[in-house]
Amino acid sequence: MDMTLSPIGVLHTTFGITALISGFKLLWQHKQISYAPLTGKVYLAVTVITAASSLAIFKHGSFHVAHVLGILTLLTVFAGVLAEKTAFFKSWNKYAVNLFYSSTILFHLLPTATEILTRFPPTAPIVNSLRDPFLQKTFMGIFVVFLIMLTWQMRWLKGQK
């Protein structure tokens, strides 16, 4: 299996790692992702670059589920910024913003897990396809952790004025 990254793959990976680091920093420091702090602006910008660059990567030869996730990420960031800058959801606005932005963390983690498990170790990757049961269990674990985090965030937001 060819393990080399194209120039767009290097860009995509670099910005994706930056997005995850800044996203986790926001969650750790502020318990939520917001456009307001500089780290939030960085997170959302590199998330958009990562999602957009994913649309130019054709590792599997054609349009793929990862491309759908890239489009979904772009739409979710747009919805989050719109919700944060307006009162579209009225009293539910802070919850909608949190759902949109926190979902982007999930959208980063699913392809990250896929790339790691299908590339490493280089001589014998842990999984060979998207249908591999281990990868499916990894996705489920990520999703469960995401739901726990989201529930905790929503309860925290409910206590905020």
HELIX and SHEET records of a PDB file:
HELIX    1   1 PRO A    7  HIS A   30  1                                  24    
HELIX    2   2 LEU A   38  SER A   54  1                                  17    
HELIX    3   3 VAL A   65  LYS A   85  1                                  21    
HELIX    4   4 LYS A   90  TRP A   92  5                                   3    
HELIX    5   5 ASN A   93  ARG A  119  1                                  27    
HELIX    6   6 PRO A  133  LYS A  158  1                                  26    
END                                                                             
